[in-house]
């Protein structure tokens, strides 16, 4: 069983943009997962304009399709995870 839970939901859904909140919960209290990696695949991943509290790099296997992204935890932002 994986001791990590990833929960996401759409906070704002406008015509021009949308905002998503991602929450990561650690259920293994003896381990500290401050430098985590999360892969997300979504059809609208090519329209990312701003990312807060973690790093983002697009995974572009095909130049015409960009629907996958890698998100990385940042030290000092995720110390209590």
Secondary structure as a PSIPRED ss2 file (coil, helix, strand):
# PSIPRED VFORMAT (PSIPRED V4.0)

   1 X C   1.000  0.000  0.000
   2 X C   1.000  0.000  0.000
   3 X C   1.000  0.000  0.000
   4 X E   0.000  0.000  1.000
   5 X E   0.000  0.000  1.000
   6 X E   0.000  0.000  1.000
   7 X E   0.000  0.000  1.000
   8 X E   0.000  0.000  1.000
   9 X E   0.000  0.000  1.000
  10 X E   0.000  0.000  1.000
  11 X E   0.000  0.000  1.000
  12 X E   0.000  0.000  1.000
  13 X E   0.000  0.000  1.000
  14 X C   1.000  0.000  0.000
  15 X C   1.000  0.000  0.000
  16 X C   1.000  0.000  0.000
  17 X C   1.000  0.000  0.000
  18 X E   0.000  0.000  1.000
  19 X E   0.000  0.000  1.000
  20 X E   0.000  0.000  1.000
  21 X E   0.000  0.000  1.000
  22 X E   0.000  0.000  1.000
  23 X E   0.000  0.000  1.000
  24 X E   0.000  0.000  1.000
  25 X E   0.000  0.000  1.000
  26 X E   0.000  0.000  1.000
  27 X C   1.000  0.000  0.000
  28 X C   1.000  0.000  0.000
  29 X C   1.000  0.000  0.000
  30 X C   1.000  0.000  0.000
  31 X C   1.000  0.000  0.000
  32 X C   1.000  0.000  0.000
  33 X C   1.000  0.000  0.000
  34 X C   1.000  0.000  0.000
  35 X C   1.000  0.000  0.000
  36 X C   1.000  0.000  0.000
  37 X E   0.000  0.000  1.000
  38 X E   0.000  0.000  1.000
  39 X E   0.000  0.000  1.000
  40 X E   0.000  0.000  1.000
  41 X E   0.000  0.000  1.000
  42 X C   1.000  0.000  0.000
  43 X C   1.000  0.000  0.000
  44 X C   1.000  0.000  0.000
  45 X H   0.000  1.000  0.000
  46 X H   0.000  1.000  0.000
  47 X H   0.000  1.000  0.000
  48 X C   1.000  0.000  0.000
  49 X C   1.000  0.000  0.000
  50 X C   1.000  0.000  0.000
  51 X C   1.000  0.000  0.000
  52 X C   1.000  0.000  0.000
  53 X C   1.000  0.000  0.000
  54 X E   0.000  0.000  1.000
  55 X E   0.000  0.000  1.000
  56 X E   0.000  0.000  1.000
  57 X E   0.000  0.000  1.000
  58 X E   0.000  0.000  1.000
  59 X E   0.000  0.000  1.000
  60 X C   1.000  0.000  0.000
  61 X C   1.000  0.000  0.000
  62 X E   0.000  0.000  1.000
  63 X C   1.000  0.000  0.000
  64 X C   1.000  0.000  0.000
  65 X E   0.000  0.000  1.000
  66 X C   1.000  0.000  0.000
  67 X C   1.000  0.000  0.000
  68 X E   0.000  0.000  1.000
  69 X E   0.000  0.000  1.000
  70 X E   0.000  0.000  1.000
  71 X E   0.000  0.000  1.000
  72 X E   0.000  0.000  1.000
  73 X E   0.000  0.000  1.000
  74 X C   1.000  0.000  0.000
  75 X C   1.000  0.000  0.000
  76 X C   1.000  0.000  0.000
  77 X C   1.000  0.000  0.000
  78 X C   1.000  0.000  0.000
  79 X C   1.000  0.000  0.000
  80 X C   1.000  0.000  0.000
  81 X C   1.000  0.000  0.000
